[in-house]
């Protein structure tokens, strides 16, 4: 549902949705080995080790084998850009 509008606007961009069990930070780093880009929402626990994003984003930025984009979540009710 979160990607609905974007997927419709850019039909040439391939999006693969997969449900995987396990610790999020480990699963994403493992799956990133076969990805061109890993996109993570930046709405985690702020201040993990003094950084402005959470554990999942921190782990991905440090260990993913592909580029990582941390996208901040917009405020509820804020207009889309």
Chimera marker file (.cmm) of the C-alpha trace (Angstrom):
<marker_set name="trace">
<marker id="1" x="0.000" y="0.000" z="0.000" r="1" g="1" b="0" radius="0.5"/>
<marker id="2" x="2.848" y="2.409" z="0.834" r="1" g="1" b="0" radius="0.5"/>
<marker id="3" x="4.286" y="2.093" z="-2.673" r="1" g="1" b="0" radius="0.5"/>
<marker id="4" x="0.987" y="2.239" z="-4.561" r="1" g="1" b="0" radius="0.5"/>
<marker id="5" x="1.164" y="5.815" z="-5.845" r="1" g="1" b="0" radius="0.5"/>
<marker id="6" x="4.868" y="5.681" z="-6.633" r="1" g="1" b="0" radius="0.5"/>
<marker id="7" x="4.597" y="2.317" z="-8.409" r="1" g="1" b="0" radius="0.5"/>
<marker id="8" x="1.748" y="3.649" z="-10.546" r="1" g="1" b="0" radius="0.5"/>
<marker id="9" x="3.689" y="6.797" z="-11.434" r="1" g="1" b="0" radius="0.5"/>
<marker id="10" x="6.832" y="4.842" z="-12.438" r="1" g="1" b="0" radius="0.5"/>
<marker id="11" x="5.666" y="1.569" z="-14.015" r="1" g="1" b="0" radius="0.5"/>
<marker id="12" x="9.078" y="0.874" z="-15.566" r="1" g="1" b="0" radius="0.5"/>
<marker id="13" x="10.691" y="0.572" z="-12.116" r="1" g="1" b="0" radius="0.5"/>
<marker id="14" x="10.622" y="-3.037" z="-10.951" r="1" g="1" b="0" radius="0.5"/>
<marker id="15" x="9.491" y="-3.509" z="-7.362" r="1" g="1" b="0" radius="0.5"/>
<marker id="16" x="9.740" y="-6.923" z="-5.763" r="1" g="1" b="0" radius="0.5"/>
<marker id="17" x="7.762" y="-7.496" z="-2.581" r="1" g="1" b="0" radius="0.5"/>
<marker id="18" x="8.805" y="-10.420" z="-0.374" r="1" g="1" b="0" radius="0.5"/>
<marker id="19" x="7.819" y="-11.518" z="3.123" r="1" g="1" b="0" radius="0.5"/>
<marker id="20" x="10.807" y="-12.902" z="5.039" r="1" g="1" b="0" radius="0.5"/>
<marker id="21" x="11.116" y="-13.928" z="8.675" r="1" g="1" b="0" radius="0.5"/>
<marker id="22" x="14.036" y="-12.957" z="10.872" r="1" g="1" b="0" radius="0.5"/>
<marker id="23" x="15.643" y="-9.928" z="12.506" r="1" g="1" b="0" radius="0.5"/>
<marker id="24" x="14.987" y="-6.992" z="10.180" r="1" g="1" b="0" radius="0.5"/>
<marker id="25" x="18.520" y="-5.617" z="10.180" r="1" g="1" b="0" radius="0.5"/>
<marker id="26" x="20.044" y="-9.021" z="9.348" r="1" g="1" b="0" radius="0.5"/>
<marker id="27" x="17.469" y="-9.919" z="6.687" r="1" g="1" b="0" radius="0.5"/>
<marker id="28" x="17.887" y="-6.597" z="4.876" r="1" g="1" b="0" radius="0.5"/>
<marker id="29" x="21.685" y="-6.796" z="4.839" r="1" g="1" b="0" radius="0.5"/>
<marker id="30" x="21.496" y="-10.359" z="3.508" r="1" g="1" b="0" radius="0.5"/>
<marker id="31" x="18.932" y="-9.451" z="0.811" r="1" g="1" b="0" radius="0.5"/>
<marker id="32" x="20.876" y="-6.307" z="-0.167" r="1" g="1" b="0" radius="0.5"/>
<marker id="33" x="23.629" y="-8.517" z="-1.596" r="1" g="1" b="0" radius="0.5"/>
<marker id="34" x="21.410" y="-9.083" z="-4.659" r="1" g="1" b="0" radius="0.5"/>
<marker id="35" x="19.915" y="-5.575" z="-4.844" r="1" g="1" b="0" radius="0.5"/>
<marker id="36" x="20.794" y="-2.467" z="-6.820" r="1" g="1" b="0" radius="0.5"/>
<marker id="37" x="19.432" y="-0.183" z="-4.102" r="1" g="1" b="0" radius="0.5"/>
<marker id="38" x="18.057" y="-0.673" z="-0.587" r="1" g="1" b="0" radius="0.5"/>
<marker id="39" x="15.471" y="1.903" z="0.473" r="1" g="1" b="0" radius="0.5"/>
<marker id="40" x="14.640" y="2.136" z="4.184" r="1" g="1" b="0" radius="0.5"/>
<marker id="41" x="12.136" y="4.357" z="5.940" r="1" g="1" b="0" radius="0.5"/>
<marker id="42" x="13.837" y="6.603" z="8.492" r="1" g="1" b="0" radius="0.5"/>
<marker id="43" x="11.136" y="6.430" z="11.147" r="1" g="1" b="0" radius="0.5"/>
<marker id="44" x="13.035" y="4.176" z="13.563" r="1" g="1" b="0" radius="0.5"/>
<marker id="45" x="14.260" y="4.753" z="17.070" r="1" g="1" b="0" radius="0.5"/>
<marker id="46" x="16.188" y="7.987" z="16.778" r="1" g="1" b="0" radius="0.5"/>
<marker id="47" x="19.414" y="8.270" z="18.661" r="1" g="1" b="0" radius="0.5"/>
<marker id="48" x="20.701" y="4.689" z="18.290" r="1" g="1" b="0" radius="0.5"/>
<marker id="49" x="24.339" y="5.107" z="19.291" r="1" g="1" b="0" radius="0.5"/>
<marker id="50" x="23.865" y="8.862" z="18.972" r="1" g="1" b="0" radius="0.5"/>
<marker id="51" x="22.898" y="8.688" z="15.297" r="1" g="1" b="0" radius="0.5"/>
<marker id="52" x="19.803" y="10.373" z="13.838" r="1" g="1" b="0" radius="0.5"/>
<marker id="53" x="18.227" y="7.072" z="12.715" r="1" g="1" b="0" radius="0.5"/>
<marker id="54" x="17.516" y="3.619" z="14.108" r="1" g="1" b="0" radius="0.5"/>
<marker id="55" x="19.313" y="0.306" z="14.363" r="1" g="1" b="0" radius="0.5"/>
<marker id="56" x="18.054" y="-1.077" z="11.033" r="1" g="1" b="0" radius="0.5"/>
<marker id="57" x="19.205" y="1.942" z="9.017" r="1" g="1" b="0" radius="0.5"/>
<marker id="58" x="22.519" y="2.081" z="10.861" r="1" g="1" b="0" radius="0.5"/>
<marker id="59" x="23.229" y="-1.603" z="10.215" r="1" g="1" b="0" radius="0.5"/>
<marker id="60" x="22.237" y="-1.314" z="6.544" r="1" g="1" b="0" radius="0.5"/>
<marker id="61" x="24.398" y="1.760" z="5.998" r="1" g="1" b="0" radius="0.5"/>
<marker id="62" x="27.405" y="0.007" z="7.531" r="1" g="1" b="0" radius="0.5"/>
<marker id="63" x="27.008" y="-3.486" z="6.094" r="1" g="1" b="0" radius="0.5"/>
<marker id="64" x="24.835" y="-3.570" z="2.948" r="1" g="1" b="0" radius="0.5"/>
<marker id="65" x="26.585" y="-4.534" z="-0.266" r="1" g="1" b="0" radius="0.5"/>
<marker id="66" x="24.573" y="-2.010" z="-2.300" r="1" g="1" b="0" radius="0.5"/>
<marker id="67" x="23.774" y="1.699" z="-1.962" r="1" g="1" b="0" radius="0.5"/>
<marker id="68" x="21.294" y="2.508" z="0.832" r="1" g="1" b="0" radius="0.5"/>
<marker id="69" x="18.745" y="5.342" z="0.825" r="1" g="1" b="0" radius="0.5"/>
<marker id="70" x="17.280" y="6.277" z="4.211" r="1" g="1" b="0" radius="0.5"/>
<marker id="71" x="14.062" y="8.179" z="3.510" r="1" g="1" b="0" radius="0.5"/>
<marker id="72" x="12.493" y="10.093" z="6.397" r="1" g="1" b="0" radius="0.5"/>
<marker id="73" x="8.836" y="9.477" z="7.016" r="1" g="1" b="0" radius="0.5"/>
<marker id="74" x="6.663" y="12.499" z="6.446" r="1" g="1" b="0" radius="0.5"/>
<marker id="75" x="4.416" y="13.700" z="9.244" r="1" g="1" b="0" radius="0.5"/>
<marker id="76" x="0.895" y="12.305" z="9.278" r="1" g="1" b="0" radius="0.5"/>
<marker id="77" x="-1.321" y="14.830" z="7.569" r="1" g="1" b="0" radius="0.5"/>
<marker id="78" x="1.555" y="16.592" z="5.820" r="1" g="1" b="0" radius="0.5"/>
<marker id="79" x="1.038" y="17.055" z="2.074" r="1" g="1" b="0" radius="0.5"/>
<marker id="80" x="3.096" y="14.860" z="-0.239" r="1" g="1" b="0" radius="0.5"/>
<marker id="81" x="5.918" y="16.571" z="-2.082" r="1" g="1" b="0" radius="0.5"/>
<link id1="1" id2="2" r="1" g="1" b="0" radius="0.2"/>
<link id1="2" id2="3" r="1" g="1" b="0" radius="0.2"/>
<link id1="3" id2="4" r="1" g="1" b="0" radius="0.2"/>
<link id1="4" id2="5" r="1" g="1" b="0" radius="0.2"/>
<link id1="5" id2="6" r="1" g="1" b="0" radius="0.2"/>
<link id1="6" id2="7" r="1" g="1" b="0" radius="0.2"/>
<link id1="7" id2="8" r="1" g="1" b="0" radius="0.2"/>
<link id1="8" id2="9" r="1" g="1" b="0" radius="0.2"/>
<link id1="9" id2="10" r="1" g="1" b="0" radius="0.2"/>
<link id1="10" id2="11" r="1" g="1" b="0" radius="0.2"/>
<link id1="11" id2="12" r="1" g="1" b="0" radius="0.2"/>
<link id1="12" id2="13" r="1" g="1" b="0" radius="0.2"/>
<link id1="13" id2="14" r="1" g="1" b="0" radius="0.2"/>
<link id1="14" id2="15" r="1" g="1" b="0" radius="0.2"/>
<link id1="15" id2="16" r="1" g="1" b="0" radius="0.2"/>
<link id1="16" id2="17" r="1" g="1" b="0" radius="0.2"/>
<link id1="17" id2="18" r="1" g="1" b="0" radius="0.2"/>
<link id1="18" id2="19" r="1" g="1" b="0" radius="0.2"/>
<link id1="19" id2="20" r="1" g="1" b="0" radius="0.2"/>
<link id1="20" id2="21" r="1" g="1" b="0" radius="0.2"/>
<link id1="21" id2="22" r="1" g="1" b="0" radius="0.2"/>
<link id1="22" id2="23" r="1" g="1" b="0" radius="0.2"/>
<link id1="23" id2="24" r="1" g="1" b="0" radius="0.2"/>
<link id1="24" id2="25" r="1" g="1" b="0" radius="0.2"/>
<link id1="25" id2="26" r="1" g="1" b="0" radius="0.2"/>
<link id1="26" id2="27" r="1" g="1" b="0" radius="0.2"/>
<link id1="27" id2="28" r="1" g="1" b="0" radius="0.2"/>
<link id1="28" id2="29" r="1" g="1" b="0" radius="0.2"/>
<link id1="29" id2="30" r="1" g="1" b="0" radius="0.2"/>
<link id1="30" id2="31" r="1" g="1" b="0" radius="0.2"/>
<link id1="31" id2="32" r="1" g="1" b="0" radius="0.2"/>
<link id1="32" id2="33" r="1" g="1" b="0" radius="0.2"/>
<link id1="33" id2="34" r="1" g="1" b="0" radius="0.2"/>
<link id1="34" id2="35" r="1" g="1" b="0" radius="0.2"/>
<link id1="35" id2="36" r="1" g="1" b="0" radius="0.2"/>
<link id1="36" id2="37" r="1" g="1" b="0" radius="0.2"/>
<link id1="37" id2="38" r="1" g="1" b="0" radius="0.2"/>
<link id1="38" id2="39" r="1" g="1" b="0" radius="0.2"/>
<link id1="39" id2="40" r="1" g="1" b="0" radius="0.2"/>
<link id1="40" id2="41" r="1" g="1" b="0" radius="0.2"/>
<link id1="41" id2="42" r="1" g="1" b="0" radius="0.2"/>
<link id1="42" id2="43" r="1" g="1" b="0" radius="0.2"/>
<link id1="43" id2="44" r="1" g="1" b="0" radius="0.2"/>
<link id1="44" id2="45" r="1" g="1" b="0" radius="0.2"/>
<link id1="45" id2="46" r="1" g="1" b="0" radius="0.2"/>
<link id1="46" id2="47" r="1" g="1" b="0" radius="0.2"/>
<link id1="47" id2="48" r="1" g="1" b="0" radius="0.2"/>
<link id1="48" id2="49" r="1" g="1" b="0" radius="0.2"/>
<link id1="49" id2="50" r="1" g="1" b="0" radius="0.2"/>
<link id1="50" id2="51" r="1" g="1" b="0" radius="0.2"/>
<link id1="51" id2="52" r="1" g="1" b="0" radius="0.2"/>
<link id1="52" id2="53" r="1" g="1" b="0" radius="0.2"/>
<link id1="53" id2="54" r="1" g="1" b="0" radius="0.2"/>
<link id1="54" id2="55" r="1" g="1" b="0" radius="0.2"/>
<link id1="55" id2="56" r="1" g="1" b="0" radius="0.2"/>
<link id1="56" id2="57" r="1" g="1" b="0" radius="0.2"/>
<link id1="57" id2="58" r="1" g="1" b="0" radius="0.2"/>
<link id1="58" id2="59" r="1" g="1" b="0" radius="0.2"/>
<link id1="59" id2="60" r="1" g="1" b="0" radius="0.2"/>
<link id1="60" id2="61" r="1" g="1" b="0" radius="0.2"/>
<link id1="61" id2="62" r="1" g="1" b="0" radius="0.2"/>
<link id1="62" id2="63" r="1" g="1" b="0" radius="0.2"/>
<link id1="63" id2="64" r="1" g="1" b="0" radius="0.2"/>
<link id1="64" id2="65" r="1" g="1" b="0" radius="0.2"/>
<link id1="65" id2="66" r="1" g="1" b="0" radius="0.2"/>
<link id1="66" id2="67" r="1" g="1" b="0" radius="0.2"/>
<link id1="67" id2="68" r="1" g="1" b="0" radius="0.2"/>
<link id1="68" id2="69" r="1" g="1" b="0" radius="0.2"/>
<link id1="69" id2="70" r="1" g="1" b="0" radius="0.2"/>
<link id1="70" id2="71" r="1" g="1" b="0" radius="0.2"/>
<link id1="71" id2="72" r="1" g="1" b="0" radius="0.2"/>
<link id1="72" id2="73" r="1" g="1" b="0" radius="0.2"/>
<link id1="73" id2="74" r="1" g="1" b="0" radius="0.2"/>
<link id1="74" id2="75" r="1" g="1" b="0" radius="0.2"/>
<link id1="75" id2="76" r="1" g="1" b="0" radius="0.2"/>
<link id1="76" id2="77" r="1" g="1" b="0" radius="0.2"/>
<link id1="77" id2="78" r="1" g="1" b="0" radius="0.2"/>
<link id1="78" id2="79" r="1" g="1" b="0" radius="0.2"/>
<link id1="79" id2="80" r="1" g="1" b="0" radius="0.2"/>
<link id1="80" id2="81" r="1" g="1" b="0" radius="0.2"/>
</marker_set>
